[in-house]
Every structure is written in structure tokens, then in C-alpha cells.
Amino acid sequence: MRLASRALQCISHQGANAAPPLGAERVGAGIGRMCNLVFERGLGSWIFTSDGEKYLDFSTGIGVANLGHCHPRVVEAVQQQVGKLWHAQVNIAHHKQMLDLTEKLEKVTPKGLDSFLFVTTGSEAVEAAVKLARHATKKPNVIVFQGGYHGRTLLTMSMTSSGTKYRAGYGPHAAGVFVAPHPFFAFHSQTSRPDDATWAVEQLELLLQQQTAPSETCAVVLEPVLGEGGYVPAAPGLLKGIRDFCDRHGLLFIADEVQSGFGRTGSWFAVDHDDVSPDILVFAKGVASGLPLAGLAARRELTALQPPGSQGGTYAGNVVACAAANATLEVMSGSGFMSAVEARGAQLREALELLRQQHPEVIREVRGPGLMIGLEFTDKVGKGFAQKVGKACLQRGLIMLPTGIFETLRIIPPLTVSAEECEMGAKILKEALEACLSE
Ligand code: PLP
């Protein structure tokens, strides 16, 4: 690590301050980008630019490259598959990679979920889950939580309340979406708070009495760890509380594990920590290490009722993406994989907690399971501070993303990150923070 650390210090990170590259104006003007780096290749926890600069990637393409960049097992699987068959439309016939993948998924998804449906993006998968819930229950309305993020399509944007930037100017929003308060936002600045889970379930009960009756409500959708909402784990007991609430009122429980799934929290899925089985679990991102694949796991009696052809899509469950997913799941099933995630998470949380103790006036909280860690700053720092620290990290060779409406950084390295790389990342963050504070 000393060698790697020295190497990082010697390498220029001018790209962090670079102007847009030639042709940038043609590429998604208005899309919004954190920086103007031009990525060319990646390996493990590292990503390289076309100018030969090297960055430690604690963003993993927003929680996607869970095995690091270009894991050799995934590269091999993709290369082999692409030479055999790269498109096999799911409404025409089966393909072997998908059959193998469903067998693997059934072993790792929560008990009772035995039917899998594939699409290409997380937003599509959330939409497919809501369609399924509506169809299975014959009821239209869906309850989501304040601070939730579910995607950028019209329905999922309407289900999102983690920032007006995702919604403003794109209305009218989809009907049938009701937002329940989330305890994190309700009690954010308070030191003493009621039992968060009990309070949240009471609010759900009120919602059913005041706004959307059980006879009109098909499902409750929750991210077990809020992602874009600020890296906020569900309060203890909340998942069980929602499960019971749904059972009491005949609603389905949809867990959106697009960001928290596939080892990110140190178990296959975040709901596993509470031993709760949702009726539908939505996944994407880490499932295929970055090839476009997403889907849902549900109970077969729900999915079997749908009219043939009503779900899916031209590229749904692409065969190369499924090959990448099979290799990804094989690597993650290896002995010691999840315990290493726990160990690296504990190491990073310890380092960040030390940093908090050194700067209690600016760091409010370090939180989150496994390698889904949020570091929230206090109100003292002012608007845009998390972004400023992120930029200072980038200038020192570390990629780190802000999240949420409160000033928060998310720390999401590859799940294969080494102890040395964690030490290096924490050291750069400390330097970057202290540089920002001394300005
Ligand atoms: N749900 C959650 C929890 C997410 O974090 C995301 C993306 O970040 C989505 C849904 C949407 O996924 P996609 O961007 O693949 O459409």
C-alpha cells in the first residue's frame, strides 16, 4: 500500500479541474456531470482516464461495479458469451444464461420469491413491480416513502421525493402515488425522538385512513436503505413493521433494492439483516457488474396471473448481461465474500468515526451497513460543502459522490476493495476535508 499510496501522490490529477473535452456539448447537454474526466479503462478499485491519470473509485458508477472494474471472471464470461450469442429475445424462447441465473437467484433472494422477471434498468424494474402489484391486487394506488428514489421514468420520477431536481418541470406527475413520511426527515434535527419504526407505521395507518383506503392501495414501496435520499438505513423494526402492516391490510410489500442489493450491505440483500421477505424485490445495478440488467423477484402466484407479453421488452434479460450476472453471482457466492464486505465496512466506519470525533462540529453522523456508508455533515458547513469535499477528493485522486438534500457523502467502494485501499481512501478524505475547512 505504501507503494500504491506513493504512486497515487506522484500521479497528476489535473483532470479533476479540466474543462469539458472536445465534443462534450454534443453529449447529453444538460445531463449534469460531477467532473470532466474522460474514463478509458478500469481495473479493480481503480479507474484510468484517457490522459493516463489514475483514480481510486469509491463511487463504483453509483453502486454498480460491486466486483470492481473488469473482474476477470466477468470479463471471461462476457467474452465467451459474446462469441456465441448476444441477443435472444425473451418472448420468443428461453436462453440458457437466464435459466441458470434464475436458479442462482432463487438461492440468494429472500424465501418465498420463486419467480423472476428481467428488464434492463432499475426504473423499468420498479415500474414492472408496480404494474405487477396493481394487476395482482386489482387496486391502483401505491405508497412510497419521503426521501425515496425510484428512477427517472414518468412513474418512477413521480414515486421519487429525494429532491425536486428529479421532478421539477416534468409534471404532471403520475397519479396514484401517496408519500408516507420517513422518520429520518421528521426527526432529523431532534436529539430525542419516539421509536422511529412505531411512529412510521402509525403514519402509514393514518395515510390509509386519510388519503388512500386499503381497498384502493396495492403496495408499499421502500428502499431498505435510502440511497439518493441520503444513505439512511431503515430504523430498527421498520421492515418488520411494514411487513405486518401490509399483511394486516392486504397490501404487497415491494423492497427496492436497486442500490442496496447484491452484497452492498454485507448480505445478499438489505432485507436479510431483518429477516424480512417482501412480496416483490426489485434489483439492478450490482447484479451484472454494470452490464444493463435489472429485474424483480416475486411470488410465482403473483406473476403467473399476468397476461403473456405484458411485461419484458426487446432487450429484457439480455443474454450477455445474464452471462455477466451468472459470473458475478458465482464470485459473490465464494466463501468469505460477504464477511470481507463486513470487515472492510467496519474498517471504513471506524476510520470515518475517528474523523468525526476529530471534527465533531462539522461531521454529524457516519452511518450505514456493509459498504453502503453515508457521512453527513452538520448544518454548520453550508450548502454545497459535500460537493466541495468531493471535488477536493477528486483533486487528490479519489472519486466520491455526494447524496441527499442534507450535506452527505456516500462511500461505496467496490465490495472487493482491499484494506490498503480503504486506508488510502480514508486518508485522502481526511486531507480533502481538512483542506476545505482551512480555506
Ligand atoms: N431505485 C433505486 C433505489 C435506485 O437507486 C435507482 C438508481 O439509482 C433506481 C431505482 C433507478 O435505476 P436506473 O437508474 O437503473 O433506472
Boltz pocket constraint, residues with backbone or C-beta under 6 A from the ligand:
constraints:
  - pocket:
      binder: B
      contacts: [[A, 62], [A, 120], [A, 121], [A, 122], [A, 123], [A, 124], [A, 126], [A, 149], [A, 150], [A, 151], [A, 152], [A, 223], [A, 227], [A, 228], [A, 256], [A, 257], [A, 258], [A, 259], [A, 284], [A, 285]]
      max_distance: 6.0
